[in-house]
Amino acid sequence: MFMASVLVVARIAAQSDALSRITFSPWNSKHHLEWYLLFLLVNLVFIHNLLEGEFLGPHFFVMPDVMMIGVVLQALVLILSVVSLLLTGVVLLVIALCGVVVFSFESGIDYFFEVAALGLAYILVSTRINALDRTCFARYELTRLADLAPTILRLGLGLQLITLAIHNKLYEPAATYFFLTEHPYYNFPQFLGWADFTHLHFALAAGVFEAAFGVMLMLGLATRYVLLVVSFFFISTGIISGLEEVMGHLPIFGVIAVLFVAGDRRSLDTNEAETLAPSPA
């Protein structure tokens, strides 16, 4: 039903100029406040990780003999973020690769696409936002590619949702099942009277919906509408689970802010082209 509503919104927006601009048109943000919000939220997560002795998240398994590598990399993100966004982006890419190659593929794949997309986005917007990057790396003409950064974030978030859905819910639902046995209130259909809706059913259904969200984000179907629904679920989960869950989702909220401001330039251009196209004689 939700997927049908996304297609309906996208179709109506394509035929209505006013709704098209609400759904797709970029918002004016000459001071890049949405990007600064993203940088702040990412830094808050790494500060929290360093204070708690974690790497990327509380469920990320790291062997003690390589934990110092994770500490150094996360500290570098915090230090470099006030100096150079481009170098910070490079470190984020290293973190994404280390997560799956050096530390634990099983844990790292749950963060890889999100962190890698953040790293690429940092690099692409670096010369547009950071004065030092603009001075030192102007010859690479990254400013011409800055408009691709929101697309990279959208694809990265979509891929991450699909990966989480397949890895933790569809292919290996055991972790989600045991989580639900400890927190049965998440399985709300049971509280609505569907006693036969088991925790395994909920895990599989959640995986299907999460994968669907990821696919729709990657396709750019009514992106703002999809982001509103995704935000609702993340906020609801944070309210129920508390601060620990909120901290893990902070970068996602930052990405959502950037995507909300960016809109969907491709869809808007397509609609305008259809509107301006001459009618057949």
Summary of the structure (lengths in Angstrom):
residues: 281
radius of gyration: 20.3
end to end distance: 39.8
largest distance: 73.5
contacts: 888
relative contact order: 0.14
helix: 80%
strand: 0%
